[in-house]
Amino acid sequence: MSAKPVAGTATADGADVAAEARRRRSFAVISHPDAGKSTLTEALALHAHVINEAGAVHGKGDRAGVVSDWLSMEQDRGISITSAALQFTYGDTVINLLDTPGHADFSEDTYRVLSAVDSAVMLLDSAKGLEPQTLKLFDVCRHRGIPVITFINKWDRPGREALQLCDELTERIGLQPMPLTWPVGISGHLKGVLDVTDGSFVRYAPTAGGARRAEDERLDADAAGAEYGEEWDRAVEETELLTASDGGFDAARFRDGSATPVLFGAAVRNFGVKHLLDLLVSLAPAPEPRPDVDGNPRPLDADFSAFVFKVQTGMDRAHRDQVAFARVCSGVFERGMVVTNATTKKPFATKYAHQVFGSQRSTVETAYPGDVIGLVNASALRVGDTLYTGKPAVRFPGLPSFAPAHFAVARPADLSKAKQFRKGVDQLASEGVIQVLTSDLRGDATPVFAAVGPMQFEVAEHRMAHEFNAPVRLDRLPYSTVRRLGDPAQRALVDSGRNSEVLTRTDGADLALFTDDMSMRILLRTHPDLSLEPLVAEGT
Ligand code: GDP
């Protein structure tokens, strides 16, 4: 959120809210670690004239440097960064780039961020194509109907063939590629790209270390053909081939999630990045009315409403407070507003609405649909909560919980802390830090923690010890396959298996856990009527 209203003088009346919403693009980059997400983020900001020079991002080690660059950028140029979202303007468009945690681990936080975006950029490494985390995140986008733009990165160095990468999209995820640019010259020997929309050539002019924003140099088709001969002809042929077989670009197919526009580039060289920004502006959806629990879309110019998609504790060590990140869905957010929490019906004062990064804070004054606000002192807020003002009251659907892949029995390390232990476990479950599973067989005193990514266990352990004064011992369980048990009467069947058991989650779902696929298949062979349902991203 910008502390200052972004270009223009928006007031709180309906017409302006709709106009402000229309010029916003809220998206996330989904990628496997090392595909270049931080590099691309920085390059996007660079192209948006946020900064004149990008601090080079080279690997994880330098991440702290990037962060501090951002902080000074924020002070110098009035752009805003939270650990949840980076906001900047590009021409007249307000871009909200929501951060998905980039570490190798996977947590539910990552998924929840995708409930707060209107589109996603799928970033692929040209040498690797679709990688496991890209696939998982893409699955969530598909479930939620989030349209995806594909950016194939690192084209400045040897990688796979463009056609092969496009085929992979069709074959592995059933997504039709609609290339808008096409590389001229094989990867590693990039000459530029063919702009499929007008048949012109954009020259690849690497900028030293990616330090400066490169202006596009364009040639018409004849000039490109004369200069690059066979390489140009091949690019033209390949795009014609693709267009002939797939019917060419179709914006409706992008929006319905069956096709993806594809761009080629090299984020570290700032190549292809302007094209991506232009595409976000021209094609990516602006915020739309969000349906409430009854399926009725809340108009953008209705009174203020937002939903909490992420809660973070202890961002500022000195304060050890809780920050709730909420996406604005309708109306104007103004600092100082008293909003109602639809879950508890209690008021929440936003006097302390801030944009937060680490220990740095600046106050948010105004935010519109699509923007992200960070609410501090938010211990009363939970992931999935709806906040609103005025009438009618509104409640958005809660956020889905995801299929856990890691399980551990939790026990109090100190038996005299049983009460604190129980309180801490309840709190972590309600915040969605981990899922909590129990069964009569195990008893309430030894709940099972379930996580999408193992790092969630570390967070839970740390908070149990430091916040609730109830250190835990976690003993990992060997389960890797999980299904929802459709019929509670079949519980004993699963429990009788040597490598399986049923545990009940706090939301009431019965989860059947198996050590591996084989154990599940063996049980299914003897009990073909066993009702086991896949559990991807429920509630989506
Ligand atoms: P993240 O883990 O997805 O955030 O990836 P990073 O942005 O940290 O990039 C991982 C590595 O790939 C770094 O060493 C980057 O310099 C490098 N990288 C990113 N984009 C490009 C690119 O376009 N070309 C080349 N050759 N390297 C790149």
Boltz pocket constraint, residues with backbone or C-beta under 6 A from the ligand:
constraints:
  - pocket:
      binder: B
      contacts: [[A, 31], [A, 32], [A, 33], [A, 34], [A, 35], [A, 36], [A, 37], [A, 38], [A, 39], [A, 40], [A, 57], [A, 58], [A, 59], [A, 60], [A, 102], [A, 153], [A, 154], [A, 155], [A, 156], [A, 157], [A, 265], [A, 266], [A, 267], [A, 268], [A, 269]]
      max_distance: 6.0
